[in-house]
Amino acid sequence: MSQSRIVGLVLLILGVVLLVFAWRASNAPIEQLSEVLTGRYTNNTMWYLLSGIAGVIAGGALLLRDATRR
């Protein structure tokens, strides 16, 4: 297994874990109250969400790039 494939897999898994944290945080009662009052999520939830999306995209791109090279 190439180093690129390992890094891609780790990034993909980390991105999914961060998205799960963001989903769980967005369902917390205090987070829902904050969303109702301000119209957006708190900074921590947004960072989890954006980092998770970036991790999934980067990991998927590395895995696809490694798969197309063969």
N, C-alpha and C positions, 0 to 999 in steps of 0.2 A: 504494500500500500504506500503510495507516494505521500510526501510531506504535505503537498497541496491538498490532497484528499482528506488527510487527517485534520488539517486546520479548517477546511470547509465543513467537515462533520461536526467539529467542536463548536464552530460559530453557529451552525444551524441548530444544534441542541441548546446552546446558550440562548439563542434568540427565542426559541420556543419556551424555554423556562422563564425568560423575562416577560414574554407575552402572557403566560399563565399568571405571573405575579401581578401584572397590570390588570388582567381581568378580575382577579380576586380583589385587588385594591379598589377597583371601580365599583364593586358590589358592596363594599363596606358602607354601613349606615352614615358615617360621618362624611364619606366621600360623596355619597348621593345627595346629602344635605348641601354640601359645598357646591355641587353641580347645579342644584336647583337655585341656590342663591346667586351664584356668580355666572352660571351658564357654561362653565368649563371645569375640567378636572384639576386637581392640585398638581403642583410641580413634580412631586415624586412620581405620581401615576403617569404623568406625561413622559417623564424620562424613561420609566420602565417600558412604556408603549413604543416610544421612538427607538430606543436601544434594541428592543425585541424585533421590531420591523427591520432595522438595519442589519441585525445579526442574521435573520432569516434570509434576507436578500443577498448579503455577502457570502454566507455559507452555501446557499443554493447556487450562486454564480461560480464559486470555486469548484463545487462538485460537478457542475455542468461543463465547466471549462476543462476539468481533468478528464471527464468522460468523453468529450469530443476530440481530445488529443490522441486517443488510442485508436 
